[in-house]
Amino acid sequence: MPQKISIADALGVVTICLVAILVLIGLLCILYSLYLRNRIRRQRFYKLNYFTGPWIIRIVFVVFVIWWGFGEIARLNFLRGEGRLLNALNLKWQEIICKYYVVSNLGFAEPCVYLTLVFLLRASLQKTERGALSRKWNRRTAGYVLLYCLPVFVLQLIVLLIAPEFNEGGPYMNSVPNYFTKTAHVSDNAAALCTYPLLSTVVLGLFVIVLTTYLLWLGGRVLKLVINKGLQKRLYALVLSFSGFFPLRVLLLGLSVISSPEKNLFEALSFLAFLSLLGCAGMGFCVLVFFPVSDSLALSKLEDGEDRRRSSDEYIDASSLITNQALVEGFTESSPARDSVSVAEATRGSISFRSMAKDETSGTFVELSLFSSSQQSSPPGSPQLRWPKRPAVQAHDP
């Protein structure tokens, strides 16, 4: 008779598959960003540096998300079943892994993901010399992310190292229930199942409330500056997903204390909390990494085509100018009487070409193809050169 698959095993397999997909997409986003950066530097598209300025922070955002994904795999009860990977470890090491998960994900990875998102949005409001175009912006932003994450990280360490002394049965009189600080629950199979300490969830919740308030205010300011409707939709989706799903994750983690880790309710709450942040991470990949890189590549292709067209036009204009100069020399040799008029008119065409070559951005129209066979008419006021007429030869009677 086939062995019955539990809900915990099924949700564990789905979680591993989703994290694998997330990691694959993240690695592709990193390669995509590096490809754009290399192309802009190789082809010298300096006008697109504004879009690639925060390329390091975008990669850091992806790395934080991948870090969080691996932590979610480490906490799965699926890996602690009989004959599974973590079941080979003793009980003490399984509990250490659960403590590591709380500090790594709730105290470091998740706050850093949220902070990186906020700094990437805030970069669009900064001045050029201080914003994403600044050489030190990426380094400075990475430092700020770690600095602002430090209080949450320290509080999570306090919850794990000091707060257990106040549990029920501890040396202090005013003890608190175990679920406030407990990171692992020993099952009937002598396996340590990871839990979410309520104090750790409260610490993360306070951080998320403050950051969500700031994100809503910041998103409103950014949206006022956006004209493109497509970009407005992206920003709406990004801000609403983080301001909605991130607090929802904290709420679900807080509700998980009402059930034992061996129950299906706990597995369901944990999986829904995982999906909440997974949706935020996927939205961040799209809006903060993939779409900006894709738009920049499209602009680089347009600029490349414009440079080729400009080079072709300059070649055609230069060829026409050379033809004009050769014809003027021919006119000078064949008709000395009209030399001053022809040279003056041809010189005007030559000066127009030079002025256009120096200032390509001036919107004035200059007619250079003076002798183009396909040209039927010229704009009014454009210089015209006329073929010299040979004098008629009269026949003499013998």
C-alpha positions in Angstrom: 0.0 0.0 0.0 1.5 3.4 -1.0 2.6 5.7 1.8 0.2 8.6 2.4 1.6 12.0 1.7 1.0 14.6 4.4 0.1 18.2 3.9 3.4 19.3 5.4 5.3 17.2 2.8 3.2 18.5 -0.1 3.6 22.1 1.0 7.3 21.5 1.5 7.8 20.2 -2.0 5.9 23.2 -3.5 8.0 25.6 -1.4 11.2 24.1 -2.6 10.0 24.3 -6.3 8.9 27.9 -5.9 12.2 28.9 -4.3 14.1 27.2 -7.1 12.1 29.1 -9.7 12.7 32.3 -7.7 16.5 31.7 -7.6 16.6 31.0 -11.3 14.7 34.2 -12.2 17.0 36.1 -9.8 20.2 34.8 -11.5 18.7 35.7 -14.9 18.0 39.2 -13.7 21.6 39.5 -12.4 23.0 38.4 -15.8 20.6 40.7 -17.6 21.8 43.7 -15.5 25.4 42.8 -16.1 24.8 42.4 -19.9 23.2 45.9 -20.0 26.1 47.4 -18.0 28.7 45.8 -20.3 26.9 46.9 -23.5 26.6 50.5 -22.4 30.2 50.7 -21.4 31.4 48.9 -24.6 29.3 50.9 -27.0 29.6 54.1 -24.9 25.9 54.9 -24.5 26.6 57.4 -21.8 23.1 58.9 -22.0 21.8 55.7 -20.5 24.0 55.8 -17.4 21.0 57.2 -15.4 19.1 54.0 -15.9 22.1 51.8 -15.0 23.4 53.9 -12.1 21.8 51.7 -9.4 22.9 48.4 -11.0 24.8 47.2 -7.9 21.9 47.8 -5.6 19.6 46.0 -8.0 21.9 43.0 -7.8 22.0 43.3 -4.0 18.2 43.3 -3.9 18.2 40.0 -5.9 20.9 38.5 -3.6 18.8 39.4 -0.5 15.8 37.7 -2.0 17.8 34.6 -2.8 19.2 34.5 0.7 15.6 34.7 2.1 14.5 31.9 -0.2 17.3 29.5 1.1 16.3 30.3 4.7 12.7 29.4 3.9 13.9 26.0 2.7 16.0 25.5 5.9 13.0 25.9 8.2 10.7 23.4 6.4 9.4 20.5 8.5 9.6 18.5 5.3 13.4 18.2 5.6 13.1 16.9 9.2 11.0 13.8 8.5 12.3 10.3 8.9 15.1 9.6 6.5 15.3 13.3 5.3 18.3 15.6 5.1 18.2 17.3 8.5 17.0 14.3 10.3 20.5 13.0 10.3 21.5 15.9 12.6 21.0 15.6 16.4 18.4 17.6 18.2 20.7 20.4 19.3 21.9 21.2 15.7 18.3 21.2 14.5 17.4 23.8 17.1 20.5 25.9 16.1 19.3 25.9 12.5 15.9 27.2 13.7 17.6 30.0 15.6 19.7 30.8 12.6 16.5 31.0 10.5 14.9 33.5 12.8 18.0 35.8 12.9 18.8 35.4 9.2 15.4 35.8 7.7 13.3 37.8 10.2 16.3 39.8 11.5 18.3 40.4 8.3 17.1 39.2 4.9 13.5 40.5 5.1 14.3 44.0 6.5 17.1 44.3 3.9 14.8 43.5 1.1 12.3 46.1 2.2 15.0 48.7 2.8 16.6 48.1 -0.6 13.2 48.6 -2.3 12.8 51.9 -0.5 16.2 53.2 -1.5 15.8 52.3 -5.1 12.5 54.3 -5.2 14.1 57.1 -3.3 16.9 57.4 -5.9 14.5 58.8 -8.5 13.8 61.8 -6.3 17.5 62.7 -5.6 19.6 65.2 -7.5 22.0 64.0 -10.2 25.1 64.7 -8.2 23.7 62.8 -5.2 21.5 60.3 -6.8 22.0 57.1 -8.8 24.5 58.8 -11.2 26.9 59.5 -8.3 29.9 57.1 -8.2 29.5 56.6 -4.5 25.8 56.1 -4.5 25.8 52.3 -4.6 28.4 52.0 -1.9 26.7 54.6 0.3 23.3 53.0 -0.2 24.5 49.5 0.7 26.0 50.9 3.9 22.7 52.6 4.8 20.8 49.4 4.2 23.0 47.5 6.6 23.0 50.4 9.1 19.2 50.6 9.2 18.8 46.9 9.4 21.2 46.7 12.4 18.6 47.6 15.1 16.2 44.8 14.0 19.1 42.3 13.8 20.2 43.2 17.4 16.7 43.0 18.8 16.3 39.5 17.2 19.5 38.4 18.9 18.2 39.7 22.2 15.0 37.8 21.7 16.9 34.6 21.1 19.7 34.9 23.7 18.3 36.9 26.6 14.5 36.6 26.4 14.4 32.8 27.0 15.5 33.5 30.6 12.0 34.9 31.2 10.1 31.8 30.0 7.8 29.9 32.2 9.7 27.8 34.6 12.7 30.2 34.4 14.5 31.8 37.3 12.4 35.0 37.2 9.0 35.5 38.8 7.4 37.5 36.0 7.7 34.8 33.3 6.1 34.8 29.9 4.6 32.0 27.8 7.1 29.9 25.8 5.7 30.8 22.4 7.0 34.4 22.9 10.6 33.3 22.5 10.6 29.6 21.5 12.2 28.9 18.1 11.8 25.1 17.9 9.3 22.5 19.0 10.3 18.9 19.7 8.0 16.5 17.9 7.0 13.0 18.8 9.6 11.8 16.3 12.4 13.5 18.2 12.8 16.2 15.5 13.1 20.0 16.2 10.3 21.8 14.2 10.9 25.5 13.6 8.4 28.0 15.0 8.1 31.8 14.9 8.7 33.5 18.3 6.0 36.0 18.9 8.5 38.6 20.1 10.5 38.2 16.9 7.3 38.7 14.9 6.4 41.8 16.9 9.9 43.3 16.3 9.6 42.7 12.6 6.0 44.0 12.6 7.0 47.4 14.2 9.8 47.7 11.5 7.3 46.9 8.7 4.7 49.4 10.0 7.3 52.3 10.0 8.7 51.4 6.6 5.3 50.8 5.0 4.2 54.3 6.1 7.3 55.8 4.6 6.8 53.7 1.4 3.3 55.0 0.9 4.4 58.6 1.3 7.4 58.0 -1.0 5.4 56.2 -3.6 2.9 59.2 -3.7 5.8 61.6 -4.4 7.2 59.4 -7.1 3.9 58.9 -8.8 3.4 62.7 -9.1 6.5 62.9 -11.2 5.6 60.0 -13.5 3.9 60.9 -16.8 3.9 57.5 -18.6 0.8 55.5 -17.7 2.6 52.2 -18.1 5.2 53.2 -15.5 2.5 54.5 -13.2 0.8 51.0 -13.3 4.1 49.4 -12.4 4.7 51.7 -9.5 1.1 51.2 -8.2 1.6 47.4 -8.3 5.0 47.6 -6.6 3.9 49.9 -3.8 0.6 48.2 -3.2 2.2 44.7 -3.2 4.8 45.6 -0.6 2.5 47.7 1.5 -0.2 45.0 1.5 1.5 41.6 1.4 4.5 42.4 3.7 2.2 43.4 6.6 0.0 40.4 5.8 3.0 38.1 6.1 3.7 39.5 9.6 0.1 39.0 10.6 0.1 35.4 9.4 3.4 34.7 11.3 1.8 36.1 14.5 -1.2 33.9 14.1 1.0 30.8 13.7 1.5 30.7 17.5 -2.1 29.5 18.0 -1.2 26.1 16.5 1.4 23.5 17.1 4.0 23.0 14.3 2.8 19.5 13.9 -0.7 20.7 12.9 -1.9 21.4 9.4 -3.1 24.9 10.5 0.5 25.9 11.3 1.7 24.6 7.9 -1.1 26.5 6.1 -0.3 29.8 7.9 3.4 29.4 7.2 2.9 28.6 3.6 0.6 31.6 3.1 3.1 33.9 4.8 5.8 32.5 2.4 3.6 33.2 -0.6 3.0 36.8 0.6 6.7 37.7 0.5 7.2 35.6 -2.6 4.7 37.8 -4.4 6.5 40.9 -3.2 9.9 39.5 -4.3 8.5 38.6 -7.8 7.0 42.1 -8.2 10.3 43.6 -7.1 12.2 41.5 -9.7 9.9 42.7 -12.5 9.6 46.4 -11.6 13.0 47.1 -10.1 15.3 44.9 -12.2 13.8 43.4 -15.3 11.6 46.2 -16.7 14.3 49.0 -16.2 16.9 46.8 -17.9 14.5 45.9 -20.7 13.6 49.5 -21.3 17.3 50.6 -21.3 18.1 47.9 -23.9 15.3 49.2 -26.1 16.6 52.7 -25.8 20.1 51.6 -26.5 18.9 49.9 -29.7 17.1 53.1 -30.7 20.2 55.2 -30.0 22.3 52.7 -32.0 19.9 53.0 -34.9 20.0 56.7 -34.7 23.8 56.8 -34.7 23.8 54.6 -37.8 21.3 56.8 -39.6 23.2 59.9 -38.7 26.5 58.4 -39.9 24.8 57.4 -43.2 23.3 60.9 -43.6 26.7 62.5 -42.9 28.3 60.2 -45.5 25.7 61.1 -48.1 26.0 64.8 -47.3 29.8 64.6 -47.5 29.6 62.8 -50.9 27.2 65.6 -52.2 29.6 68.2 -50.9 32.6 66.6 -52.7 30.5 66.5 -55.9 29.6 70.1 -55.5 33.2 71.1 -55.1 34.2 69.1 -58.2 31.5 70.7 -60.2 32.5 74.2 -59.1 36.1 73.5 -60.1 34.7 72.4 -63.5 32.7 75.5 -63.8 35.7 77.7 -63.0 37.8 76.1 -65.7 35.0 76.2 -68.4 33.5 79.7 -67.6 35.9 82.2 -65.9 33.4 85.0 -66.4 31.0 83.4 -64.0 33.6 82.2 -61.5 32.8 84.7 -58.7 29.0 83.9 -58.8 29.4 80.1 -58.9 32.1 80.0 -56.2 30.0 82.2 -53.9 26.9 80.1 -54.3 28.8 76.9 -53.8 30.6 78.3 -50.8 27.3 79.0 -49.1 26.4 75.3 -49.5 29.7 74.3 -48.0 29.3 76.6 -45.0 25.9 75.1 -44.4 27.3 71.6 -44.3 30.0 72.7 -41.8 27.4 74.4 -39.5 25.2 71.3 -39.5 28.2 69.0 -38.7 29.0 71.2 -35.7 25.5 71.6 -34.4 23.4 68.5 -35.2 20.9 69.3 -32.5 19.7 72.6 -34.0 16.3 71.9 -35.6 17.1 74.0 -38.8 16.8 72.4 -42.2 19.8 72.8 -44.5 19.7 71.7 -48.1 23.0 70.1 -49.0 22.1 67.7 -51.8 22.2 70.5 -54.3 22.7 68.3 -57.3 20.6 65.3 -56.3 18.9 63.8 -59.3 15.9 62.7 -57.2 15.3 66.2 -55.9 12.4 67.8 -57.6 12.1 71.0 -55.7 14.1 72.8 -53.0 12.9 74.7 -50.0 12.4 78.5 -50.6 15.6 80.4 -50.0 17.9 77.5 -50.5 21.0 78.1 -52.6 20.8 76.9 -56.2 23.6 76.4 -58.7 22.8 76.6 -62.4 24.5 74.8 -65.2 26.4 77.4 -67.4 25.0 77.7 -70.9 27.4 77.5 -73.8 27.2 80.2 -76.4 25.3 79.2 -79.5 27.5 78.5 -82.5 26.4 80.3 -85.7 27.0 78.8 -89.1 28.8 80.9 -91.7 28.1 80.7 -95.3 31.1 79.6 -97.4 
